[in-house]
């Protein structure tokens, strides 16, 4: 795992532990918190053109989403870099360039034509 990610995880754990919040940070509640923060991120764009969203608020909510995502991965002792690399590999298999380039279709719609 990248050193900067290790350091971030240490900071997150220290922040959590100083407040005695580990007791609340089970996978279910971390996933729910992540989902709630993702909804707050979505709210920054609701009924607006993308360029009208307040970038400071978008940054704030995106940071919350990422922090909860990293904490959830940490709870399972998953290496986030490896986790994302594995997912990108699977995405590459599901969305080969020859079929996916320039289309927003889902992988199961490629051969529907």
C-alpha positions in Angstrom: 0.0 0.0 0.0 1.2 3.5 -0.8 2.8 5.3 2.2 0.5 8.4 1.9 -2.5 6.1 2.1 -1.0 4.4 5.1 -0.5 7.7 6.7 -4.0 8.8 5.9 -5.4 5.6 7.5 -3.3 6.2 10.6 -4.7 9.7 10.8 -8.2 8.4 10.4 -7.7 5.7 13.1 -6.2 8.3 15.5 -9.0 10.7 14.9 -11.6 7.9 15.5 -9.8 6.5 18.6 -9.3 9.9 20.3 -13.1 10.3 20.2 -13.8 6.6 21.2 -15.8 6.2 18.0 -14.5 2.7 17.0 -17.4 1.2 18.8 -19.7 2.8 16.2 -17.6 2.1 13.1 -18.9 -1.3 12.1 -19.2 -2.2 8.4 -23.0 -1.6 8.3 -22.8 1.9 9.8 -19.8 2.9 7.8 -21.6 1.8 4.6 -24.7 3.8 5.7 -22.7 6.8 6.5 -20.9 6.6 3.2 -24.3 6.4 1.4 -25.6 9.4 3.3 -22.5 11.5 2.5 -22.9 10.4 -1.2 -26.4 11.7 -1.1 -25.2 15.0 0.3 -22.7 15.1 -2.5 -25.5 14.5 -5.0 -27.5 17.3 -3.4 -24.8 19.8 -4.4 -25.7 19.2 -8.1 -29.5 18.8 -7.7 -31.5 21.1 -10.0 -28.3 22.8 -11.1 -26.1 22.8 -14.1 -22.9 21.0 -13.1 -20.9 24.3 -13.3 -23.3 25.9 -10.9 -22.5 23.6 -8.0 -20.5 25.2 -5.2 -17.1 23.6 -5.6 -16.1 24.1 -2.0 -19.2 22.1 -0.9 -18.6 19.5 -3.5 -15.0 19.1 -2.2 -16.3 18.8 1.4 -18.9 16.2 0.6 -16.5 14.2 -1.7 -13.9 14.2 1.1 -16.6 12.7 3.5 -17.4 10.0 0.9 -13.8 9.1 0.5 -13.1 9.1 4.2 -15.9 6.7 4.9 -14.9 4.5 1.9 -11.3 4.3 3.2 -12.5 3.5 6.7 -14.8 0.8 5.5 -11.9 -0.8 3.5 -9.7 -0.5 6.6 -12.3 -2.2 8.7 -11.9 -5.3 6.4 -8.1 -4.8 6.2 -8.4 -4.3 2.5 -5.6 -2.6 0.6 -7.5 0.2 -1.2 -5.0 0.5 -4.1 -5.2 -3.3 -4.7 -8.9 -3.2 -4.4 -9.3 -0.5 -7.0 -6.8 -2.1 -9.4 -8.7 -5.4 -9.2 -11.9 -3.6 -9.9 -10.4 -1.7 -12.9 -9.2 -5.0 -14.3 -12.7 -6.4 -14.0 -14.1 -3.2 -15.6 -11.7 -3.6 -18.5 -13.0 -7.1 -19.1 -16.6 -6.0 -18.9 -16.0 -2.9 -21.0 -13.5 -3.7 -23.8 -12.4 -0.6 -25.7 -13.8 -2.0 -29.0 -17.3 -2.2 -27.6 -17.3 0.6 -24.9 -15.5 3.4 -26.7 -17.8 6.4 -27.1 -20.9 4.8 -25.6 -22.7 5.0 -22.2 -24.2 1.6 -22.6 -24.0 -0.8 -19.8 -21.9 -3.9 -20.5 -24.9 -6.2 -20.8 -26.3 -4.0 -23.6 -23.4 -4.2 -26.0 -24.7 -7.2 -27.9 -28.3 -6.2 -27.7 -28.2 -4.5 -31.1 
